Amino acid sequence: MAHSPTATKKPAKPAAVRSREQPEVRKRLLIDATTRSIAQYGYSGITIERICAEGGVSRGLINHHFGSKDELLQQSYKTLCDQWTAYALDGMKAMADPADALRSCINKNFDEAMFNPQQLRIWLGFWSVIPKSPKLQKLDRALYQLDLKIYQDVLERLAQKNGLHIDTRAQSIALMALIAGLWLQAALDPQSLSAAQARAMCLNAVAHLL
């Protein structure tokens, strides 16, 4: 059957989709430029000019998408937290064996995707200013509570499986504090600690549970 001339000249839908996605793509580029700038200059060294130079964008684009530097930094930290949870923790719930889930999480904490100089500098940059920023404190507290629940759920499953009587909340807090401390040490002095050493320390800390 022949097609009418009108039918052959319909606008392609992908172009419209690309148009709708463009603002989100630009926002993501700005967030990526912000976190790279934090890794390079630290939180205190972040300026609009440096973010614009890193992202190859104008100041107007930041104002258009975020309204202010503070909002851009808050959204950057939220994105960092969301990425962390999705990468390291979300899969724990789906793993049938809680021991495997706990090992997997510890391993991901210290693999190359997470435990590398740039990532550690980014986290250190944000950690340095959280005590002074109520909005960042709120974001950080939400991340902490989410992480704590996921760890505690896994430890409760592990205790039930192995017939253990433990304070799963206290054990979760202790493990999270150990991981955060190892990250901080590696960020402050990269030569003092290898990923393999950090991983082994965490696995040894939970060996009595596994």
Phi, psi and omega in degrees: 000132181285145177268145178286156178303325180296319183295325184285347184250021177296139177295142182288135181293324182305327179298319179294321179296315179300321180296319180291327183281340188304314179302320179293323178296316180296319178298319179294322177298321179292320178295317178298319179295325179293313181292325176295323179293321177296318178298326184275319189246351187080164183297319183292340181266003182284128173228160176302319182298318180292321177296315180298318179295318180295321182268351182065040183231171179267159176302324181300328180292322177296314179298323182293316187271333186235341178085327181199163176297319181300318180294321177298317179294321178295316179294327178294318179292320177299317179297318178300315179296316180297319179297318179300311182298315181298321184283311192264332191244325188303322182291344182297324184294328186275348183279127185294321182267114182296331177295317176297321180297317181292317177298318180300317180296315179298317180299319181291330177299333187235026174269177187294332182293328183253317188263072178224159187306318183293313179299317181296322178293324178296311179298317180298320178301315179290317181303326184294337185248349182305317180299339183260356185236106180303323182290320176290325175302316180297316178297317182294321179295321178296318178297316182299314181295322177295312179299316181300318180296318181294314177300315183295321177300316180294317180293327176294319177295321181293318179296319180294318181296319186262004179066038182263147174247097184225159173274096187294329178293313180297319179296321180294315179299318180296316180294317179297321179293322178296314180299313180298320179296321178292321175299315181297316179299317180293326178291321181284325182215086185303334182279350187276346191205128176264162178299320181296319179294316180297317179299315181297321178299317180291317179296322177295325181293334181249010183302324182292344178269333185274000000 
